[in-house]
Amino acid sequence: EDQVTQSPEALRLQEGESSSLNCSYTVSGLRGLFWYRQDPGKGPEFLFTLYSAGEEKEKERLKATLTKKESFLHITAPKPEDSATYLCAVRASNDYKLSFGAGTTVTVRA
Amino acid sequence: NAGVMQNPRHLVRRRGQEARLRCSPMKGHSHVYWYRQLPEEGLKFMVYLQKENIIDESGMPKERFSAEFPKEGPSILRIQQVVRGDSAAYFCASSPGTGPYSNQPQHFGDGTRLSIL
């Protein structure tokens, strides 16, 4: 069974204080690793897809990287609007569904 | 989350009643997925449908739950004889499908919050 573990569970940052979120995964053949952002009362909003080890994707203050066992989401110089729960999910090569981690809740204080 | 439309946003039912949750996928998407998010837990896959076909229902409870995606109209997740443990947020996602789009991400709606009294 696919497993996704995210750490830490919660992260409190000062505005401008860069940090990283971790997503460790076990999957039988990775088709893709996905990062989503979820705001309270909303559905997950797609951020990135990573397909193979060594791949990196960037969007504004966010950068996602991938190794064979884990992915990192780096937040550079965060702003209060980056406060959200960040979800990591994997999709196996022979499957359709996404298997999600429990998420990391990021709070950025001004 | 513009595009995937779910309704109602909030639904309150008494134990034993039926709940019907609706999902209209993004324009051009023919594949629909339902996920459930229990309090303090992550999103869990329930079922994957294409038009008029259930492809994978491995995450669906064996009793009281059913899903459909008819040729015309939205996908429906139906829960019969609801119990307190069914209280959760139910999310629908859609994607363009397989083949050339097999790595396309799933896009989510804003969910239906189901509360059982």
Contacts between the chains, C-beta under 8 A, distances in Angstrom:
chain1	res1	chain2	res2	distance
A	4	B	42	7.9
A	31	B	102	7.5
A	31	B	103	6.6
A	32	B	103	5.5
A	32	B	105	7.9
A	34	B	105	5.8
A	34	B	106	7.9
A	36	B	108	7.6
A	41	B	110	7.4
A	42	B	1	6.2
A	42	B	110	5.2
A	42	B	111	7.7
A	43	B	1	4.8
A	43	B	4	7.4
A	43	B	6	7.9
A	43	B	91	5.4
A	43	B	108	3.8
A	43	B	109	5.2
A	43	B	110	4.5
A	43	B	111	5.2
A	44	B	43	7.3
A	44	B	91	7.4
A	44	B	108	4.7
A	45	B	1	6.1
A	45	B	108	7.4
A	46	B	105	4.7
A	46	B	106	7.7
A	46	B	107	6.0
A	46	B	108	7.8
A	49	B	103	6.6
A	49	B	105	5.6
A	51	B	103	6.8
A	87	B	42	7.4
A	87	B	43	7.2
A	89	B	43	7.7
A	96	B	31	7.9
A	96	B	33	7.4
A	96	B	48	4.9
A	96	B	55	6.7
A	96	B	56	5.9
A	97	B	33	6.8
A	97	B	45	3.9
A	97	B	48	6.3
A	97	B	56	6.8
A	97	B	58	8.0
A	97	B	59	7.1
A	98	B	33	7.7
A	98	B	35	7.8
A	98	B	43	7.6
A	98	B	45	6.7
A	98	B	93	8.0
A	98	B	106	6.2
A	99	B	45	7.2
A	100	B	35	7.9
A	100	B	42	4.5
A	100	B	43	4.3
A	100	B	44	7.6
A	101	B	42	6.0
A	102	B	41	6.9
A	102	B	42	4.4
A	103	B	42	6.4
